Amino acid sequence: MIVYLNGEFVPKEKAVVSVFDHGLLYGDGVFEGIRAYHGRVFKLGDHLDRLYDGARAISLNIPVSKDEMQEIVLETLRRNNLSDAYIRLVVTRGPGDLGLDPRKCPEAFIFCITASIVLYPDELYKKGMSVISVSTRRNIPTACIPRVKSLNYLNNIYAKMEANLAGMPEAIMLNNEGYVAEATGDNIFIVKKGVLITPPSSAGILEGITRNAVMDIAREKGIPVEEKMFTMYDVYTADEVFLTGTAAEVIPVINVDGRIIGDGKPGQMTWELITAFHELTKVDGPLIYPAEGA
Ligand code: PXG
């Protein structure tokens, strides 16, 4: 396995970062989890936009352009001969001293890891998954902005630990006002009377690339889409519930806190969106090996 490490391509064993890197010392940095399907990097432009916006929000100067960053991702995939892959692109504050002051880190540090994708069990998609809501609240935006996909994931890890303790695969997190925010690594959607509903960005969520793609697909199909606040009551009484994320794609939820959702099977609209999402992954994003595709 070859890793892109701040200007070089190195074998996995040589891919190491400094113990003085503020990404490690303070979680100071931003990252993206991206996927390649059928030789194309899905929504790469959107991922790069989110990465650079997040960097701007934390005053982190990324020393390469978006075009150069796109080439870093594509070249890392080529060096590993991958067409379907999971990609982890990370920009840290870089090495500094032991104080947390970001001004002590002269240059950001970039790395890109690509790996063959580990798929969720097929059964989870066919039967749907059970989840619980947890007591850990999503970070409040006035303290730690959830829209920034930062290296600070303790908030989500706390929630994941609660799910683990309960023997559940995912956790639904509420915001500090008690409205539904998102899962630990996925966004949440509910369907009620034919309307597709998901929390707005102002609920304090990471605006998922998969979330936005699913909303676009739904609108194209003429499905009414609403971004609005809702509570766990709306989840329990929804006709359908599903989660979206780069790793999970679109995954049906059939039980929440012991309440059976709808008829306990993945719903019609969820199936329709899963199918359309898979179609989109075949055609969206830049080609990794353009000569073969030309
Ligand atoms: N909310 C949070 C808090 C996330 O971390 C999403 C929503 C979905 O966003 P995207 O852009 O992926 O649709 C995420 C994404 C992992 C992993 O290894 C986690 C994510 C993405 C990729 C891998 O657990 N989280």
py3Dmol code that shows the C-alpha trace and the ligand (Angstrom):
import py3Dmol

protein = """\
ATOM      1  CA  MET A   1       0.000   0.000   0.000  1.00  0.00           C
ATOM      2  CA  ILE A   2       1.273   3.433  -1.022  1.00  0.00           C
ATOM      3  CA  VAL A   3       0.369   6.550   0.963  1.00  0.00           C
ATOM      4  CA  TYR A   4       0.637  10.186  -0.118  1.00  0.00           C
ATOM      5  CA  LEU A   5       2.608  11.908   2.624  1.00  0.00           C
ATOM      6  CA  ASN A   6       3.094  15.642   2.273  1.00  0.00           C
ATOM      7  CA  GLY A   7       4.589  15.734  -1.209  1.00  0.00           C
ATOM      8  CA  GLU A   8       5.822  12.154  -1.451  1.00  0.00           C
ATOM      9  CA  PHE A   9       4.409   8.721  -2.150  1.00  0.00           C
ATOM     10  CA  VAL A  10       5.724   6.295   0.455  1.00  0.00           C
ATOM     11  CA  PRO A  11       5.040   2.691   1.475  1.00  0.00           C
ATOM     12  CA  LYS A  12       2.533   2.253   4.334  1.00  0.00           C
ATOM     13  CA  GLU A  13       5.355   1.462   6.829  1.00  0.00           C
ATOM     14  CA  LYS A  14       7.027   4.824   6.121  1.00  0.00           C
ATOM     15  CA  ALA A  15       3.781   6.789   6.386  1.00  0.00           C
ATOM     16  CA  VAL A  16       4.273   8.387   9.802  1.00  0.00           C
ATOM     17  CA  VAL A  17       3.556  11.819  11.282  1.00  0.00           C
ATOM     18  CA  SER A  18       5.457  13.827  13.878  1.00  0.00           C
ATOM     19  CA  VAL A  19       4.469  13.528  17.549  1.00  0.00           C
ATOM     20  CA  PHE A  20       4.585  17.355  17.484  1.00  0.00           C
ATOM     21  CA  ASP A  21       1.846  17.552  14.835  1.00  0.00           C
ATOM     22  CA  HIS A  22      -1.097  19.507  16.223  1.00  0.00           C
ATOM     23  CA  GLY A  23      -3.489  17.194  14.405  1.00  0.00           C
ATOM     24  CA  LEU A  24      -2.353  14.535  16.859  1.00  0.00           C
ATOM     25  CA  LEU A  25      -1.762  16.762  19.903  1.00  0.00           C
ATOM     26  CA  TYR A  26      -5.013  18.757  19.675  1.00  0.00           C
ATOM     27  CA  GLY A  27      -7.182  17.301  16.915  1.00  0.00           C
ATOM     28  CA  ASP A  28      -6.373  20.487  15.038  1.00  0.00           C
ATOM     29  CA  GLY A  29      -7.064  19.795  11.383  1.00  0.00           C
ATOM     30  CA  VAL A  30      -9.696  18.763   8.853  1.00  0.00           C
ATOM     31  CA  PHE A  31     -10.335  15.612   6.861  1.00  0.00           C
ATOM     32  CA  GLU A  32     -12.573  13.930   4.328  1.00  0.00           C
ATOM     33  CA  GLY A  33     -13.815  10.366   3.947  1.00  0.00           C
ATOM     34  CA  ILE A  34     -14.356   9.832   0.208  1.00  0.00           C
ATOM     35  CA  ARG A  35     -15.269   6.859  -1.977  1.00  0.00           C
ATOM     36  CA  ALA A  36     -14.354   5.747  -5.452  1.00  0.00           C
ATOM     37  CA  TYR A  37     -16.822   3.651  -7.437  1.00  0.00           C
ATOM     38  CA  HIS A  38     -16.229   1.999 -10.815  1.00  0.00           C
ATOM     39  CA  GLY A  39     -13.081   4.054 -11.496  1.00  0.00           C
ATOM     40  CA  ARG A  40     -14.585   7.423 -10.536  1.00  0.00           C
ATOM     41  CA  VAL A  41     -14.224   9.438  -7.346  1.00  0.00           C
ATOM     42  CA  PHE A  42     -17.773  10.143  -6.208  1.00  0.00           C
ATOM     43  CA  LYS A  43     -18.571  13.829  -5.561  1.00  0.00           C
ATOM     44  CA  LEU A  44     -14.864  14.663  -5.305  1.00  0.00           C
ATOM     45  CA  GLY A  45     -15.528  18.340  -6.054  1.00  0.00           C
ATOM     46  CA  ASP A  46     -18.019  18.563  -3.170  1.00  0.00           C
ATOM     47  CA  HIS A  47     -15.583  16.840  -0.796  1.00  0.00           C
ATOM     48  CA  LEU A  48     -12.807  19.259  -1.750  1.00  0.00           C
ATOM     49  CA  ASP A  49     -15.155  22.244  -1.321  1.00  0.00           C
ATOM     50  CA  ARG A  50     -16.067  21.041   2.197  1.00  0.00           C
ATOM     51  CA  LEU A  51     -12.412  20.389   3.071  1.00  0.00           C
ATOM     52  CA  TYR A  52     -11.309  23.860   1.955  1.00  0.00           C
ATOM     53  CA  ASP A  53     -14.312  25.563   3.595  1.00  0.00           C
ATOM     54  CA  GLY A  54     -13.571  23.755   6.871  1.00  0.00           C
ATOM     55  CA  ALA A  55      -9.916  24.764   6.628  1.00  0.00           C
ATOM     56  CA  ARG A  56     -10.961  28.376   6.058  1.00  0.00           C
ATOM     57  CA  ALA A  57     -13.279  28.216   9.078  1.00  0.00           C
ATOM     58  CA  ILE A  58     -10.381  27.166  11.318  1.00  0.00           C
ATOM     59  CA  SER A  59      -7.911  29.546   9.633  1.00  0.00           C
ATOM     60  CA  LEU A  60      -5.835  26.717   8.251  1.00  0.00           C
ATOM     61  CA  ASN A  61      -4.008  27.545   5.040  1.00  0.00           C
ATOM     62  CA  ILE A  62      -3.856  24.544   2.705  1.00  0.00           C
ATOM     63  CA  PRO A  63      -0.649  25.031   0.707  1.00  0.00           C
ATOM     64  CA  VAL A  64      -1.932  23.329  -2.463  1.00  0.00           C
ATOM     65  CA  SER A  65      -4.765  24.323  -4.808  1.00  0.00           C
ATOM     66  CA  LYS A  66      -7.999  22.323  -5.133  1.00  0.00           C
ATOM     67  CA  ASP A  67      -6.859  21.118  -8.562  1.00  0.00           C
ATOM     68  CA  GLU A  68      -3.574  19.924  -7.098  1.00  0.00           C
ATOM     69  CA  MET A  69      -5.438  18.246  -4.246  1.00  0.00           C
ATOM     70  CA  GLN A  70      -7.695  16.468  -6.748  1.00  0.00           C
ATOM     71  CA  GLU A  71      -4.577  15.172  -8.517  1.00  0.00           C
ATOM     72  CA  ILE A  72      -3.131  13.990  -5.172  1.00  0.00           C
ATOM     73  CA  VAL A  73      -6.265  11.900  -4.564  1.00  0.00           C
ATOM     74  CA  LEU A  74      -6.351  10.483  -8.115  1.00  0.00           C
ATOM     75  CA  GLU A  75      -2.615   9.718  -8.188  1.00  0.00           C
ATOM     76  CA  THR A  76      -2.776   7.937  -4.802  1.00  0.00           C
ATOM     77  CA  LEU A  77      -5.535   5.712  -6.192  1.00  0.00           C
ATOM     78  CA  ARG A  78      -3.481   5.033  -9.357  1.00  0.00           C
ATOM     79  CA  ARG A  79      -0.377   4.096  -7.363  1.00  0.00           C
ATOM     80  CA  ASN A  80      -2.498   1.561  -5.504  1.00  0.00           C
ATOM     81  CA  ASN A  81      -4.279   0.288  -8.613  1.00  0.00           C
ATOM     82  CA  LEU A  82      -7.675   0.991  -7.092  1.00  0.00           C
ATOM     83  CA  SER A  83     -10.988   1.592  -8.858  1.00  0.00           C
ATOM     84  CA  ASP A  84     -13.336   1.039  -5.921  1.00  0.00           C
ATOM     85  CA  ALA A  85     -11.889   2.406  -2.730  1.00  0.00           C
ATOM     86  CA  TYR A  86     -12.199   4.257   0.489  1.00  0.00           C
ATOM     87  CA  ILE A  87     -10.115   7.444   0.602  1.00  0.00           C
ATOM     88  CA  ARG A  88      -9.043   9.335   3.707  1.00  0.00           C
ATOM     89  CA  LEU A  89      -7.702  12.801   2.935  1.00  0.00           C
ATOM     90  CA  VAL A  90      -6.303  14.670   5.942  1.00  0.00           C
ATOM     91  CA  VAL A  91      -4.868  18.157   6.432  1.00  0.00           C
ATOM     92  CA  THR A  92      -3.415  18.798   9.878  1.00  0.00           C
ATOM     93  CA  ARG A  93      -2.178  22.061  11.386  1.00  0.00           C
ATOM     94  CA  GLY A  94       1.281  20.522  11.070  1.00  0.00           C
ATOM     95  CA  PRO A  95       4.157  20.224  13.530  1.00  0.00           C
ATOM     96  CA  GLY A  96       4.537  22.961  16.165  1.00  0.00           C
ATOM     97  CA  ASP A  97       5.589  23.205  19.784  1.00  0.00           C
ATOM     98  CA  LEU A  98       3.734  21.857  22.817  1.00  0.00           C
ATOM     99  CA  GLY A  99       1.495  24.915  23.176  1.00  0.00           C
ATOM    100  CA  LEU A 100      -1.893  24.883  21.462  1.00  0.00           C
ATOM    101  CA  ASP A 101      -1.344  28.181  19.652  1.00  0.00           C
ATOM    102  CA  PRO A 102      -1.890  27.389  15.944  1.00  0.00           C
ATOM    103  CA  ARG A 103       0.448  30.246  14.968  1.00  0.00           C
ATOM    104  CA  LYS A 104       3.322  28.047  16.151  1.00  0.00           C
ATOM    105  CA  CYS A 105       2.690  25.648  13.273  1.00  0.00           C
ATOM    106  CA  PRO A 106       4.244  27.207  10.163  1.00  0.00           C
ATOM    107  CA  GLU A 107       2.909  24.736   7.604  1.00  0.00           C
ATOM    108  CA  ALA A 108      -0.072  22.408   7.259  1.00  0.00           C
ATOM    109  CA  PHE A 109       0.646  18.707   6.751  1.00  0.00           C
ATOM    110  CA  ILE A 110      -1.243  16.721   4.110  1.00  0.00           C
ATOM    111  CA  PHE A 111      -1.701  13.009   3.725  1.00  0.00           C
ATOM    112  CA  CYS A 112      -3.959  10.743   1.690  1.00  0.00           C
ATOM    113  CA  ILE A 113      -4.666   7.088   2.408  1.00  0.00           C
ATOM    114  CA  THR A 114      -6.540   4.820   0.017  1.00  0.00           C
ATOM    115  CA  ALA A 115      -7.814   1.391   0.932  1.00  0.00           C
ATOM    116  CA  SER A 116      -9.994  -1.260  -0.604  1.00  0.00           C
ATOM    117  CA  ILE A 117     -13.476  -0.735   0.680  1.00  0.00           C
ATOM    118  CA  VAL A 118     -14.929  -2.818   3.496  1.00  0.00           C
ATOM    119  CA  LEU A 119     -18.619  -3.182   2.685  1.00  0.00           C
ATOM    120  CA  TYR A 120     -21.330  -3.386   5.328  1.00  0.00           C
ATOM    121  CA  PRO A 121     -23.098  -6.770   5.406  1.00  0.00           C
ATOM    122  CA  ASP A 122     -25.697  -7.000   2.627  1.00  0.00           C
ATOM    123  CA  GLU A 123     -28.261  -8.172   5.150  1.00  0.00           C
ATOM    124  CA  LEU A 124     -28.231  -4.788   6.887  1.00  0.00           C
ATOM    125  CA  TYR A 125     -29.471  -3.143   3.673  1.00  0.00           C
ATOM    126  CA  LYS A 126     -32.091  -5.803   2.949  1.00  0.00           C
ATOM    127  CA  LYS A 127     -33.515  -6.055   6.462  1.00  0.00           C
ATOM    128  CA  GLY A 128     -32.689  -2.592   7.771  1.00  0.00           C
ATOM    129  CA  MET A 129     -30.848  -1.729  10.967  1.00  0.00           C
ATOM    130  CA  SER A 130     -31.856  -0.972  14.557  1.00  0.00           C
ATOM    131  CA  VAL A 131     -30.488   2.145  16.245  1.00  0.00           C
ATOM    132  CA  ILE A 132     -30.902   4.018  19.521  1.00  0.00           C
ATOM    133  CA  SER A 133     -30.867   7.644  20.570  1.00  0.00           C
ATOM    134  CA  VAL A 134     -28.161   8.450  23.095  1.00  0.00           C
ATOM    135  CA  SER A 135     -27.671  11.003  25.876  1.00  0.00           C
ATOM    136  CA  THR A 136     -24.506  12.568  24.440  1.00  0.00           C
ATOM    137  CA  ARG A 137     -25.577  15.810  22.735  1.00  0.00           C
ATOM    138  CA  ARG A 138     -24.047  16.916  19.435  1.00  0.00           C
ATOM    139  CA  ASN A 139     -21.443  19.663  19.856  1.00  0.00           C
ATOM    140  CA  ILE A 140     -23.072  23.086  20.093  1.00  0.00           C
ATOM    141  CA  PRO A 141     -22.103  25.219  17.070  1.00  0.00           C
ATOM    142  CA  THR A 142     -21.048  28.126  19.298  1.00  0.00           C
ATOM    143  CA  ALA A 143     -18.375  25.911  20.879  1.00  0.00           C
ATOM    144  CA  CYS A 144     -17.227  23.447  18.215  1.00  0.00           C
ATOM    145  CA  ILE A 145     -18.789  23.883  14.767  1.00  0.00           C
ATOM    146  CA  PRO A 146     -20.261  20.557  13.557  1.00  0.00           C
ATOM    147  CA  ARG A 147     -20.151  21.785   9.942  1.00  0.00           C
ATOM    148  CA  VAL A 148     -16.367  21.572  10.059  1.00  0.00           C
ATOM    149  CA  LYS A 149     -15.250  17.979   9.516  1.00  0.00           C
ATOM    150  CA  SER A 150     -12.432  18.410  11.994  1.00  0.00           C
ATOM    151  CA  LEU A 151     -10.069  15.839  13.485  1.00  0.00           C
ATOM    152  CA  ASN A 152     -11.904  16.347  16.810  1.00  0.00           C
ATOM    153  CA  TYR A 153     -14.272  13.352  16.844  1.00  0.00           C
ATOM    154  CA  LEU A 154     -14.556  12.747  20.599  1.00  0.00           C
ATOM    155  CA  ASN A 155     -18.151  14.054  20.604  1.00  0.00           C
ATOM    156  CA  ASN A 156     -19.143  11.353  18.107  1.00  0.00           C
ATOM    157  CA  ILE A 157     -16.983   8.739  19.825  1.00  0.00           C
ATOM    158  CA  TYR A 158     -18.815   9.350  23.139  1.00  0.00           C
ATOM    159  CA  ALA A 159     -22.086   8.645  21.334  1.00  0.00           C
ATOM    160  CA  LYS A 160     -20.629   5.577  19.615  1.00  0.00           C
ATOM    161  CA  MET A 161     -19.520   4.250  23.019  1.00  0.00           C
ATOM    162  CA  GLU A 162     -23.107   4.523  24.247  1.00  0.00           C
ATOM    163  CA  ALA A 163     -24.298   2.575  21.207  1.00  0.00           C
ATOM    164  CA  ASN A 164     -21.582  -0.047  21.765  1.00  0.00           C
ATOM    165  CA  LEU A 165     -22.626  -0.427  25.404  1.00  0.00           C
ATOM    166  CA  ALA A 166     -26.193  -1.077  24.269  1.00  0.00           C
ATOM    167  CA  GLY A 167     -25.030  -3.525  21.576  1.00  0.00           C
ATOM    168  CA  MET A 168     -26.352  -1.283  18.793  1.00  0.00           C
ATOM    169  CA  PRO A 169     -24.580  -0.424  15.515  1.00  0.00           C
ATOM    170  CA  GLU A 170     -25.395   3.307  15.427  1.00  0.00           C
ATOM    171  CA  ALA A 171     -26.534   6.150  17.679  1.00  0.00           C
ATOM    172  CA  ILE A 172     -28.863   9.068  16.963  1.00  0.00           C
ATOM    173  CA  MET A 173     -27.585  12.277  18.533  1.00  0.00           C
ATOM    174  CA  LEU A 174     -29.804  15.216  19.479  1.00  0.00           C
ATOM    175  CA  ASN A 175     -28.652  18.802  19.564  1.00  0.00           C
ATOM    176  CA  ASN A 176     -28.579  20.764  22.814  1.00  0.00           C
ATOM    177  CA  GLU A 177     -32.199  21.904  22.252  1.00  0.00           C
ATOM    178  CA  GLY A 178     -33.374  18.307  21.983  1.00  0.00           C
ATOM    179  CA  TYR A 179     -33.958  18.268  18.232  1.00  0.00           C
ATOM    180  CA  VAL A 180     -32.633  15.376  16.184  1.00  0.00           C
ATOM    181  CA  ALA A 181     -29.217  16.186  14.720  1.00  0.00           C
ATOM    182  CA  GLU A 182     -27.526  13.160  13.119  1.00  0.00           C
ATOM    183  CA  ALA A 183     -25.878   9.800  13.774  1.00  0.00           C
ATOM    184  CA  THR A 184     -22.214   9.446  14.791  1.00  0.00           C
ATOM    185  CA  GLY A 185     -20.976   9.187  11.205  1.00  0.00           C
ATOM    186  CA  ASP A 186     -24.149   9.517   9.161  1.00  0.00           C
ATOM    187  CA  ASN A 187     -27.004  11.945   8.514  1.00  0.00           C
ATOM    188  CA  ILE A 188     -30.611  11.020   9.237  1.00  0.00           C
ATOM    189  CA  PHE A 189     -33.745  11.195   7.068  1.00  0.00           C
ATOM    190  CA  ILE A 190     -37.381  10.461   7.868  1.00  0.00           C
ATOM    191  CA  VAL A 191     -40.282   9.987   5.468  1.00  0.00           C
ATOM    192  CA  LYS A 192     -43.784  11.099   6.507  1.00  0.00           C
ATOM    193  CA  LYS A 193     -46.808  11.048   4.178  1.00  0.00           C
ATOM    194  CA  GLY A 194     -44.597  11.076   1.077  1.00  0.00           C
ATOM    195  CA  VAL A 195     -42.387  13.963   2.253  1.00  0.00           C
ATOM    196  CA  LEU A 196     -38.653  13.442   2.743  1.00  0.00           C
ATOM    197  CA  ILE A 197     -37.416  15.319   5.833  1.00  0.00           C
ATOM    198  CA  THR A 198     -33.904  15.869   7.206  1.00  0.00           C
ATOM    199  CA  PRO A 199     -32.535  18.267   9.852  1.00  0.00           C
ATOM    200  CA  PRO A 200     -31.255  21.599   8.468  1.00  0.00           C
ATOM    201  CA  SER A 201     -27.635  22.623   8.752  1.00  0.00           C
ATOM    202  CA  SER A 202     -28.716  24.947  11.583  1.00  0.00           C
ATOM    203  CA  ALA A 203     -29.599  21.870  13.703  1.00  0.00           C
ATOM    204  CA  GLY A 204     -25.827  21.572  14.229  1.00  0.00           C
ATOM    205  CA  ILE A 205     -24.832  18.811  11.840  1.00  0.00           C
ATOM    206  CA  LEU A 206     -22.156  17.923   9.364  1.00  0.00           C
ATOM    207  CA  GLU A 207     -23.732  18.609   5.975  1.00  0.00           C
ATOM    208  CA  GLY A 208     -23.078  15.229   4.440  1.00  0.00           C
ATOM    209  CA  ILE A 209     -22.154  14.888   0.785  1.00  0.00           C
ATOM    210  CA  THR A 210     -24.339  11.764   0.636  1.00  0.00           C
ATOM    211  CA  ARG A 211     -27.177  13.706   2.330  1.00  0.00           C
ATOM    212  CA  ASN A 212     -26.996  16.418  -0.305  1.00  0.00           C
ATOM    213  CA  ALA A 213     -26.801  13.881  -3.144  1.00  0.00           C
ATOM    214  CA  VAL A 214     -29.887  12.057  -1.818  1.00  0.00           C
ATOM    215  CA  MET A 215     -31.816  15.343  -1.538  1.00  0.00           C
ATOM    216  CA  ASP A 216     -30.863  16.184  -5.155  1.00  0.00           C
ATOM    217  CA  ILE A 217     -31.996  12.742  -6.342  1.00  0.00           C
ATOM    218  CA  ALA A 218     -35.303  13.073  -4.468  1.00  0.00           C
ATOM    219  CA  ARG A 219     -36.006  16.522  -5.925  1.00  0.00           C
ATOM    220  CA  GLU A 220     -35.288  15.220  -9.421  1.00  0.00           C
ATOM    221  CA  LYS A 221     -37.829  12.466  -8.827  1.00  0.00           C
ATOM    222  CA  GLY A 222     -40.389  15.063  -7.764  1.00  0.00           C
ATOM    223  CA  ILE A 223     -40.373  13.950  -4.128  1.00  0.00           C
ATOM    224  CA  PRO A 224     -41.059  16.886  -1.765  1.00  0.00           C
ATOM    225  CA  VAL A 225     -37.962  17.526   0.369  1.00  0.00           C
ATOM    226  CA  GLU A 226     -37.896  19.552   3.584  1.00  0.00           C
ATOM    227  CA  GLU A 227     -34.986  20.559   5.780  1.00  0.00           C
ATOM    228  CA  LYS A 228     -36.564  21.186   9.156  1.00  0.00           C
ATOM    229  CA  MET A 229     -36.117  20.512  12.861  1.00  0.00           C
ATOM    230  CA  PHE A 230     -37.865  17.448  14.287  1.00  0.00           C
ATOM    231  CA  THR A 231     -37.846  15.438  17.492  1.00  0.00           C
ATOM    232  CA  MET A 232     -37.581  11.751  18.388  1.00  0.00           C
ATOM    233  CA  TYR A 233     -41.405  11.635  18.338  1.00  0.00           C
ATOM    234  CA  ASP A 234     -41.253  12.327  14.590  1.00  0.00           C
ATOM    235  CA  VAL A 235     -38.684   9.556  14.184  1.00  0.00           C
ATOM    236  CA  TYR A 236     -40.793   7.001  16.124  1.00  0.00           C
ATOM    237  CA  THR A 237     -43.897   7.867  14.099  1.00  0.00           C
ATOM    238  CA  ALA A 238     -42.193   8.167  10.692  1.00  0.00           C
ATOM    239  CA  ASP A 239     -43.262   5.935   7.794  1.00  0.00           C
ATOM    240  CA  GLU A 240     -39.600   5.346   6.904  1.00  0.00           C
ATOM    241  CA  VAL A 241     -36.200   6.200   8.391  1.00  0.00           C
ATOM    242  CA  PHE A 242     -32.755   5.897   6.831  1.00  0.00           C
ATOM    243  CA  LEU A 243     -29.189   7.073   7.374  1.00  0.00           C
ATOM    244  CA  THR A 244     -26.754   8.415   4.763  1.00  0.00           C
ATOM    245  CA  GLY A 245     -22.957   8.592   4.743  1.00  0.00           C
ATOM    246  CA  THR A 246     -19.936   7.887   2.594  1.00  0.00           C
ATOM    247  CA  ALA A 247     -19.274   4.575   4.330  1.00  0.00           C
ATOM    248  CA  ALA A 248     -22.886   3.427   4.840  1.00  0.00           C
ATOM    249  CA  GLU A 249     -24.297   4.993   1.627  1.00  0.00           C
ATOM    250  CA  VAL A 250     -28.094   4.869   2.155  1.00  0.00           C
ATOM    251  CA  ILE A 251     -29.070   2.415   4.889  1.00  0.00           C
ATOM    252  CA  PRO A 252     -32.645   1.665   6.029  1.00  0.00           C
ATOM    253  CA  VAL A 253     -33.532   1.896   9.733  1.00  0.00           C
ATOM    254  CA  ILE A 254     -36.403  -0.281  10.921  1.00  0.00           C
ATOM    255  CA  ASN A 255     -36.221   0.067  14.702  1.00  0.00           C
ATOM    256  CA  VAL A 256     -35.389   3.092  16.867  1.00  0.00           C
ATOM    257  CA  ASP A 257     -35.233   2.853  20.675  1.00  0.00           C
ATOM    258  CA  GLY A 258     -37.295  -0.336  20.439  1.00  0.00           C
ATOM    259  CA  ARG A 259     -40.043   1.311  18.367  1.00  0.00           C
ATOM    260  CA  ILE A 260     -40.788  -0.421  15.077  1.00  0.00           C
ATOM    261  CA  ILE A 261     -40.650   2.020  12.154  1.00  0.00           C
ATOM    262  CA  GLY A 262     -43.483   1.701   9.627  1.00  0.00           C
ATOM    263  CA  ASP A 263     -44.150  -1.976   9.005  1.00  0.00           C
ATOM    264  CA  GLY A 264     -40.693  -2.986  10.241  1.00  0.00           C
ATOM    265  CA  LYS A 265     -39.264  -3.370   6.732  1.00  0.00           C
ATOM    266  CA  PRO A 266     -37.216  -0.948   4.606  1.00  0.00           C
ATOM    267  CA  GLY A 267     -39.736   1.411   2.956  1.00  0.00           C
ATOM    268  CA  GLN A 268     -40.597   2.035  -0.665  1.00  0.00           C
ATOM    269  CA  MET A 269     -39.035   5.488  -0.914  1.00  0.00           C
ATOM    270  CA  THR A 270     -35.863   4.283   0.810  1.00  0.00           C
ATOM    271  CA  TRP A 271     -35.501   1.513  -1.819  1.00  0.00           C
ATOM    272  CA  GLU A 272     -36.090   3.952  -4.628  1.00  0.00           C
ATOM    273  CA  LEU A 273     -33.394   6.293  -3.293  1.00  0.00           C
ATOM    274  CA  ILE A 274     -30.916   3.454  -2.686  1.00  0.00           C
ATOM    275  CA  THR A 275     -31.330   2.318  -6.314  1.00  0.00           C
ATOM    276  CA  ALA A 276     -30.966   5.844  -7.706  1.00  0.00           C
ATOM    277  CA  PHE A 277     -27.938   6.479  -5.486  1.00  0.00           C
ATOM    278  CA  HIS A 278     -26.176   3.395  -6.878  1.00  0.00           C
ATOM    279  CA  GLU A 279     -26.911   4.573 -10.411  1.00  0.00           C
ATOM    280  CA  LEU A 280     -25.399   7.971  -9.615  1.00  0.00           C
ATOM    281  CA  THR A 281     -22.170   6.417  -8.282  1.00  0.00           C
ATOM    282  CA  LYS A 282     -21.630   4.886 -11.742  1.00  0.00           C
ATOM    283  CA  VAL A 283     -21.510   8.230 -13.561  1.00  0.00           C
ATOM    284  CA  ASP A 284     -20.499  10.915 -11.055  1.00  0.00           C
ATOM    285  CA  GLY A 285     -16.993  12.235 -10.427  1.00  0.00           C
ATOM    286  CA  PRO A 286     -13.638  12.432 -12.213  1.00  0.00           C
ATOM    287  CA  LEU A 287     -12.185   9.305 -13.825  1.00  0.00           C
ATOM    288  CA  ILE A 288      -9.137   7.871 -12.060  1.00  0.00           C
ATOM    289  CA  TYR A 289      -7.760   6.361 -15.294  1.00  0.00           C
ATOM    290  CA  PRO A 290      -8.959   8.792 -17.990  1.00  0.00           C
ATOM    291  CA  ALA A 291      -7.235   7.045 -20.935  1.00  0.00           C
ATOM    292  CA  GLU A 292      -9.236   3.880 -20.314  1.00  0.00           C
ATOM    293  CA  GLY A 293     -12.447   5.831 -20.092  1.00  0.00           C
ATOM    294  CA  ALA A 294     -11.847   7.955 -23.200  1.00  0.00           C
TER     295      ALA A 294
END
"""
ligand_1 = """\
25
PXG
N -22.216 13.228 9.987
C -21.015 12.988 10.532
C -20.759 13.422 11.926
C -20.020 12.359 9.775
O -18.818 12.122 10.305
C -21.576 12.220 7.937
C -22.504 12.861 8.725
C -21.948 11.871 6.527
O -21.249 12.712 5.643
P -20.847 12.239 4.159
O -20.202 13.428 3.571
O -19.907 11.059 4.321
O -22.091 11.841 3.490
C -20.300 11.970 8.454
C -19.266 11.291 7.614
C -15.907 6.425 9.225
C -16.434 7.441 8.293
O -14.824 5.910 8.948
C -17.247 8.473 8.743
C -17.725 9.408 7.865
C -17.408 9.322 6.546
C -16.595 8.309 6.104
C -16.104 7.339 6.979
O -16.579 6.151 10.242
N -18.504 10.380 8.372
"""
view = py3Dmol.view(width=600, height=400)
view.addModel(protein, "pdb")
view.setStyle({"model": 0}, {"cartoon": {"style": "trace"}})
view.addModel(ligand_1, "xyz")
view.setStyle({"model": 1}, {"stick": {}})
view.zoomTo()
view.show()
